[in-house]
Amino acid sequence: MFVGEYVAKLDAKGRVVFPAALKRQIPEEELSQAFVVKKDIYEKCLVMYPMKEWQYQTSILKKKLNPFNRKHAEFLREYYRGTAEVPFDGSFRVLIPKRLLDHVGVDKDLVFAGQEGKIEIWAKEAYDSKEVPGDDFANQAEDILGGDFGFYNED
């Protein structure tokens, strides 16, 4: 689980210093491994996975998809399009491929937004524009989470 939102800046070579607060959330044994970055399916952002989580995600795909089914093969091709393995350098900077940054419109400022098992990477302006107004978010929460799911049931 990654927690928090962090604004970062690309340097002149297109590298970005990975936020220290997110780095502290990575288990020590995973710090030396590369992460995988890919385009998000639903939003104009990138998704960054620790290698362990990426392997879990691909195992889900393997269970659900048949590469000999044309529709599945097309989905897989698009799912993996633009995917990149990104290692950290000695200063814990990461070089995200320019084609991926261009895809999401990152020019200088970007946001790392922690989530369950992944980190979203957004152009700062795009991320800021996606905020859902308070009442709308409260209504979403009620619609999604407000059903009877047995929280108080002792059965």
C-alpha positions as CSV (number, residue, x, y, z in Angstrom):
1,M,0.0,0.0,0.0
2,F,1.4,3.4,-1.0
3,V,0.1,6.4,0.9
4,G,0.3,10.0,-0.1
5,E,0.6,12.5,-3.0
6,Y,3.9,14.0,-3.9
7,V,4.8,16.7,-6.4
8,A,8.1,16.2,-8.2
9,K,9.9,18.0,-11.0
10,L,11.7,16.5,-14.0
11,D,15.3,17.5,-14.4
12,A,16.9,18.6,-17.7
13,K,17.6,15.0,-18.6
14,G,14.0,13.9,-17.9
15,R,14.8,12.2,-14.6
16,V,12.7,12.6,-11.5
17,V,13.8,12.1,-7.9
18,F,11.5,9.4,-6.4
19,P,9.7,10.9,-3.3
20,A,11.5,9.9,-0.1
21,A,8.2,9.3,1.7
22,L,7.2,6.7,-1.0
23,K,10.7,5.2,-0.9
24,R,10.3,4.5,2.9
25,Q,7.1,2.6,2.1
26,I,9.0,0.1,-0.1
27,P,10.3,-3.1,1.6
28,E,14.1,-3.0,1.8
29,E,14.5,-6.2,-0.3
30,E,12.5,-4.5,-3.1
31,L,14.5,-1.3,-3.3
32,S,17.1,-2.7,-5.6
33,Q,14.6,-4.0,-8.1
34,A,13.3,-2.0,-11.0
35,F,9.7,-0.9,-11.2
36,V,7.4,-1.3,-14.2
37,V,5.7,1.8,-15.6
38,K,2.8,1.6,-18.1
39,K,-0.1,3.7,-19.4
40,D,-3.3,3.4,-17.3
41,I,-6.3,1.8,-18.8
42,Y,-8.9,4.3,-17.7
43,E,-7.2,7.6,-17.2
44,K,-4.5,9.7,-18.9
45,C,-1.9,8.9,-16.3
46,L,0.9,6.3,-15.8
47,V,0.9,3.5,-13.3
48,M,4.1,2.4,-11.6
49,Y,4.3,-1.1,-10.1
50,P,6.9,-2.6,-7.8
51,M,8.2,-5.8,-9.6
52,K,6.5,-8.1,-7.1
53,E,3.1,-6.4,-7.8
54,W,3.7,-6.4,-11.6
55,Q,4.3,-10.1,-11.5
56,Y,1.1,-10.6,-9.5
57,Q,-0.8,-8.4,-12.1
58,T,0.6,-10.5,-15.0
59,S,-0.4,-13.7,-13.2
60,I,-4.0,-12.4,-13.1
61,L,-3.8,-11.8,-16.9
62,K,-2.4,-15.3,-17.5
63,K,-5.3,-16.9,-15.6
64,K,-8.0,-14.9,-17.5
65,L,-6.7,-14.6,-21.0
66,N,-5.9,-17.0,-23.9
67,P,-3.2,-15.6,-26.2
68,F,-4.6,-17.8,-29.0
69,N,-7.9,-15.9,-28.8
70,R,-7.8,-13.0,-31.2
71,K,-9.7,-10.6,-28.9
72,H,-7.5,-11.5,-26.0
73,A,-4.3,-11.2,-28.0
74,E,-5.4,-7.7,-29.1
75,F,-6.1,-6.7,-25.5
76,L,-2.7,-8.0,-24.4
77,R,-0.9,-6.1,-27.1
78,E,-2.5,-2.9,-26.1
79,Y,-2.1,-3.6,-22.3
80,Y,1.6,-4.0,-22.7
81,R,2.1,-1.2,-25.3
82,G,4.6,1.3,-24.0
83,T,5.4,-0.7,-20.8
84,A,8.9,0.0,-19.5
85,E,11.0,-1.4,-16.8
86,V,12.5,1.6,-14.9
87,P,15.4,1.1,-12.4
88,F,16.4,3.6,-9.8
89,D,19.9,5.2,-10.0
90,G,22.2,5.7,-7.1
91,S,20.4,9.0,-6.1
92,F,17.1,7.2,-6.3
93,R,16.1,9.0,-9.5
94,V,14.1,7.3,-12.2
95,L,14.1,8.0,-15.9
96,I,10.6,7.5,-17.3
97,P,10.6,7.1,-21.0
98,K,9.8,10.4,-22.8
99,R,7.1,8.7,-24.9
100,L,5.2,7.8,-21.7
101,L,5.6,11.3,-20.3
102,D,4.4,12.8,-23.5
103,H,1.4,10.5,-23.6
104,V,0.2,11.9,-20.2
105,G,1.3,15.5,-20.9
106,V,4.0,15.8,-18.3
107,D,6.2,18.8,-19.1
108,K,7.9,19.7,-15.8
109,D,5.7,19.0,-12.7
110,L,4.2,15.6,-12.0
111,V,2.4,14.0,-9.1
112,F,3.1,10.6,-7.6
113,A,-0.2,9.4,-6.0
114,G,0.0,6.3,-3.9
115,Q,-2.6,3.6,-4.1
116,E,-3.0,-0.1,-3.2
117,G,0.0,-1.9,-4.8
118,K,0.8,0.9,-7.3
119,I,1.6,4.5,-7.8
120,E,-0.1,6.7,-10.3
121,I,2.0,9.3,-12.1
122,W,0.1,12.3,-13.4
123,A,0.9,15.7,-15.0
124,K,0.2,18.0,-12.1
125,E,-2.4,20.1,-13.9
126,A,-4.3,17.0,-15.0
127,Y,-4.2,15.5,-11.5
128,D,-5.4,18.7,-9.9
129,S,-8.3,18.9,-12.4
130,K,-9.5,15.4,-11.5
131,E,-10.4,16.2,-7.9
132,V,-14.1,15.2,-7.2
133,P,-16.1,17.9,-5.3
134,G,-16.8,16.9,-1.7
135,D,-20.6,16.3,-2.1
136,D,-20.0,14.3,-5.3
137,F,-17.4,12.1,-3.5
138,A,-19.7,11.6,-0.6
139,N,-22.4,10.5,-3.0
140,Q,-20.0,8.1,-4.7
141,A,-19.0,6.7,-1.3
142,E,-22.6,6.1,-0.4
143,D,-23.4,4.5,-3.7
144,I,-20.4,2.2,-3.7
145,L,-20.0,1.5,0.0
146,G,-23.3,2.3,1.5
147,G,-25.1,-1.0,0.8
148,D,-25.7,-3.7,3.4
149,F,-22.5,-5.6,3.6
150,G,-22.9,-7.0,7.1
151,F,-20.5,-4.6,8.9
152,Y,-22.6,-4.9,12.1
153,N,-23.9,-8.4,11.5
154,E,-22.5,-10.8,14.1
155,D,-23.6,-13.9,12.2
